[in-house]
Structure formats: structure tokens, C-alpha cells
Amino acid sequence: MFVRKVTVRVPATTANLGPGYDCMGMALGFSSSLTIERSDVFAIEIRGAGAKSLSKGQDNLVYRSALAVYKAIKRAPPVMRLRCVNAIPLNRGLGSSSAAIVSGLVAANALEGSPLANDALLQLATEIEGHPDNVAPALLGGLQIVVKDGDPSLVFSPLRGERRIGKGRVVSTASPVKRGLKAVVFIPDLEVATEKARAILPPNVSRSDAVFNAGRTALLASAFAQGKWDLLRIATQDRLHQLQRQSLMPHMAPLMKAAVAAGAHGAFLSGAGPSILALASGDTARIEGAMAKAARKEGVSGRSRTVAVAVQGARVIEKE
């Protein structure tokens, strides 16, 4: 059946969740949307985050991701009109680039009758993004544990212009999250580029630090599945990336401490930051206020909000 126009919605995501560096991500309860329409004239319209800064040309990440579908299915792409409505802030550690990539892939795939399964879309999304921890929950939803099966060599990603883990298939599986958990997110007004936050990390880690994080990653998945929220304070601890990024985001430790003191079960840097995410159950007003107060004390402007966790992934919401 011929499809003229498709609209998709893709959730924000948080990656790492403390110890699960580059291997764990979760979908959050707010989203961006994309409409792709066959047209006589190429055009990109952007509303919301990045309306003034993102490219409206053919180098736009959403458009390039859509083209990746046509390359994969060996079809010539049509002339397209894109409308992006971005509710996910840029460069805040909430998966804005992953949402852009996944939206382009899912919308273009739906426009062509969905010839690619989700697994193929996941491989493409990881190739474009360079790491799978955000694209997996953006595409599939929920809490995703993701690994790469194969050669861990580094190769060059032509779409992103950066090095990525290459060769081998991405394997992602959903891990259950017991009901009753929410996320309190403090989103600073400042931006930190993911590339900068990744570049600051050392190339090697000690065995003790690797064991520390491996144990807590396993504990975290178990605590989510069983609803053992009392374990989250320990299970969200990390030695691989948060302390190393403290110099870029000095508000990190004070906000995490304030959140836990106000009743959060655990807190961590969301993705590469600078957003801070706290896990909570029950009323979250006190936690929101404590994080905002700590941020003001650190001279960081921004806002706190409470959102759902482990929500549905990318989905087509309209098709004509």
C-alpha cells in the first residue's frame, strides 16, 4: 500500500544509569516527533530544541538517517519534506541525537512499507550513533541491556565523523522494571557535547574498578526487576566515568547528594551529562526542589521535572 506521509514519536533516553557504561539505557516519558512526507520540494522544518541551530540542509542527522534506510533496502529515496518537533533538549545527556537517528530510520522504513525489522534498524542506528546504549531504548523502549557480539575494533563512522565500535552484531534485550519507579531529572541550561564528555575518559581502567561496575550493573538489573528500591543507592554507584567527568560538570556530586538526601533511591549522571537523574517512588516534589536548590547553590540554572521510566519505544502514530 502506498504511504504518502508518516509521523513517528521517539522517547528521550538515559544511558549508563551509573555503572552500566555503554551497555545499559532506559526510555523516559517525554518525546520528540518527526513527520516525513513525500514532496516535490526538499525541506526541513524544525520546532522546539535546535530550531535555530540544527541544519535544515541535506546534512541534517534525521535526513541522513532516513537515507540510510534507502541505502539498506537498495531503493532510490523520494524527495522528502521533514517536520521535526523536538521536545528533547540537545547535548544534555537525554538521547537527543539517538532520537533524531531513530526517528529518521523508523519514519523512512514505515514510508516504504516497513521492509526492515527492528533488529536491522538497531544495527543501522548503532552504526550511525557510534554506540548502542541510547539508540536501543529509543527504538525498542523499556530498559535495554545491550552488547556487541564480535570484534571490538574501532573503525570510522562516515555518517557521524567519529570513531565507533565496529564489526559484529548489536544484541539488545529488555530487562523488566517493576512498577512504581519514576525519574526526577534536573536539566541544566548549559550544554556538554557527548564527544567532549567521552574524550575526557582514560583509555584503560583497573581490574578493581571493572569489577566494581560489573557487580553494580548486575545488581541494578536485579533491583529493577524485583522492585528492590532500597538497593538502588548502591546499584547506581560508578567508578568508570562519573568522577572523571566531574571537572566538566562540577554540579554533579552536589545534586546527586541532594537528591538522595531528599528521598531518592539513587542518582547518577544521565548519559554523558550534564543532566542529573534520580530514581524515586512516591511523591517527588521534595526531590525536585532539593535538586533545584543545590543547582542554584552551584550557580547552575535549569529545571527539575518528574517523568515516567521504561516507557514505550519509537512508534508510528500517524500514517497516510
KOLBAFI-948303 format. One record per residue (C-alpha): x, y, z. Coordinates in steps of 0.02 Angstrom, whole numbers, plus 50000, padded with zeros to 5 digits. Example, Ala and Ser with C-alpha at 12.3 -4.5 7.8 and 13.67 -1.06 7.14 Angstrom:
2
50615|49775|50390
50684|49947|50357
//
This chain:
320
50000|50000|50000
50068|50171|49951
50111|50280|50100
50122|50468|50073
50158|50531|50248
50217|50457|50413
50232|50531|50588
50334|50443|50722
50365|50479|50905
50528|50434|50992
50562|50445|51180
50704|50529|51270
50827|50408|51348
50952|50397|51488
51108|50291|51466
51232|50210|51585
51117|50228|51739
51275|50244|51842
51378|50085|51819
51312|50018|51653
51430|50118|51545
51390|50098|51359
51286|49941|51393
51125|49999|51478
50992|50126|51433
50812|50166|51475
50671|50256|51386
50597|50407|51476
50423|50481|51475
50442|50628|51356
50473|50625|51170
50510|50711|51005
50415|50680|50844
50454|50677|50659
50342|50685|50506
50410|50633|50337
50306|50670|50184
50336|50635|50001
50351|50802|49914
50401|50893|49756
50525|51001|49853
50652|50953|49987
50625|51047|50150
50659|51026|50336
50560|51117|50469
50620|51113|50649
50520|51165|50801
50573|51163|50982
50751|51116|51033
50879|51160|50899
50757|51261|50794
50890|51395|50768
51048|51289|50775
51014|51124|50685
51045|51109|50499
50897|51118|50382
51001|51052|50237
51040|50878|50175
51174|50857|50309
51037|50854|50442
51057|50699|50551
50873|50649|50538
50878|50659|50349
51043|50565|50335
50971|50429|50446
50819|50415|50334
50934|50396|50184
51022|50251|50272
50860|50152|50258
50853|50178|50070
51034|50126|50053
50999|49969|50154
50846|49919|50051
50928|49974|49887
50792|50095|49834
50808|50272|49771
50745|50394|49904
50599|50507|49860
50603|50694|49880
50550|50722|50060
50482|50858|50171
50528|50834|50355
50449|50916|50507
50541|50889|50672
50459|50936|50836
50597|50921|50965
50548|50911|51148
50714|50828|51197
50846|50960|51237
51010|50950|51143
51176|50900|51222
51101|50864|51393
51129|50676|51407
50948|50634|51365
50970|50550|51197
50928|50691|51077
51043|50627|50939
50982|50449|50962
50802|50509|50948
50847|50601|50788
50929|50446|50713
50792|50326|50765
50654|50442|50706
50732|50456|50533
50756|50268|50520
50584|50219|50583
50491|50350|50482
50580|50310|50319
50555|50124|50349
50369|50150|50378
50357|50261|50224
50419|50112|50121
50305|49983|50199
50423|49928|50341
50542|49814|50244
50668|49817|50387
50638|49731|50554
50684|49814|50718
50846|49715|50729
50905|49786|50562
50855|49961|50617
50954|49938|50779
51111|49890|50682
51092|50044|50570
51058|50159|50718
51211|50097|50811
51320|50119|50657
51264|50300|50640
51268|50345|50825
51429|50253|50865
51366|50169|51024
51205|50075|51060
51155|50120|51238
51036|50262|51189
50975|50203|51019
50918|50035|51087
50792|50104|51214
50743|50244|51094
50696|50112|50965
50636|49969|51075
50581|50056|51235
50594|49997|51414
50759|49959|51498
50881|49886|51372
51042|49792|51407
51147|49798|51250
51312|49719|51198
51412|49700|51039
51446|49523|50980
51606|49516|50879
51770|49606|50852
51781|49758|50967
51897|49851|50849
51873|50036|50819
51827|50094|50646
51770|50257|50568
51586|50304|50557
51560|50402|50396
51391|50472|50449
51447|50539|50617
51627|50580|50575
51693|50492|50728
51764|50326|50784
51644|50191|50840
51647|50012|50898
51634|49913|50739
51617|49738|50668
51493|49625|50750
51308|49624|50784
51224|49727|50918
51123|49619|51037
50993|49705|51147
50870|49630|51268
50737|49710|51377
50755|49692|51565
50597|49713|51670
50567|49863|51781
50442|49841|51923
50303|49969|51927
50310|50116|52046
50476|50193|51995
50493|50369|51924
50636|50479|51868
50671|50653|51932
50780|50741|51805
50873|50904|51830
50909|50977|51658
51039|51116|51663
51034|51260|51540
51216|51225|51496
51261|51103|51357
51402|50975|51358
51444|50889|51194
51446|50700|51206
51610|50693|51110
51693|50805|51239
51625|50703|51385
51686|50541|51305
51857|50611|51259
51898|50652|51440
51889|50469|51494
52051|50370|51512
52082|50229|51387
52109|50096|51521
52032|50053|51689
52091|49949|51836
52029|49774|51870
51954|49830|52036
51855|49969|51952
51794|49849|51817
51736|49725|51949
51654|49866|52049
51550|49920|51899
51512|49744|51837
51440|49695|52005
51335|49851|52019
51268|49836|51842
51207|49660|51882
51136|49719|52049
51047|49863|51961
50959|49750|51837
50905|49635|51979
50842|49780|52086
50739|49849|51942
50661|49679|51904
50617|49640|52085
50568|49815|52140
50703|49817|52273
50720|50006|52275
50824|50002|52434
50967|49928|52330
50971|50071|52205
51084|50184|52308
51223|50054|52296
51175|49987|52125
51190|50158|52039
51368|50189|52100
51506|50203|51969
51694|50213|51952
51716|50215|51762
51653|50384|51704
51563|50497|51828
51709|50551|51936
51813|50576|51779
51681|50695|51710
51663|50795|51869
51779|50931|51803
51660|50964|51658
51507|50959|51771
51550|51015|51948
51366|51019|51994
51356|50829|51976
51404|50771|52151
51307|50905|52246
51146|50869|52150
51161|50681|52169
51192|50701|52355
51045|50821|52374
50928|50704|52281
50969|50554|52391
50957|50660|52549
50783|50715|52494
50722|50536|52474
50783|50474|52304
50833|50291|52298
50986|50328|52191
51054|50460|52073
51175|50468|51928
51237|50568|51780
51116|50544|51636
51217|50480|51490
51365|50595|51459
51277|50734|51554
51256|50868|51609
51080|50815|51664
51066|50725|51831
50936|50590|51854
50869|50525|52019
50761|50369|52040
50614|50385|52158
50445|50316|52208
50301|50409|52288
50294|50599|52292
50442|50679|52204
50411|50864|52242
50539|50867|52381
50671|50787|52270
50637|50909|52128
50654|51055|52248
50813|50988|52328
50898|50964|52159
50847|51138|52100
50909|51215|52263
51076|51126|52252
51095|51183|52072
51065|51365|52119
51195|51349|52256
51318|51287|52125
51273|51431|52008
51189|51317|51880
51022|51367|51806
50900|51238|51742
50742|51148|51792
50684|50988|51876
50545|50877|51812
50474|50706|51852
50447|50583|51709
50397|50402|51686
50530|50268|51659
50542|50116|51545
50410|50184|51426
50367|50126|51250
50498|50149|51114
50483|50226|50941
50312|50207|50863
50216|50264|50712
50072|50374|50770
50003|50428|50602
50011|50360|50426
49927|50419|50266
//
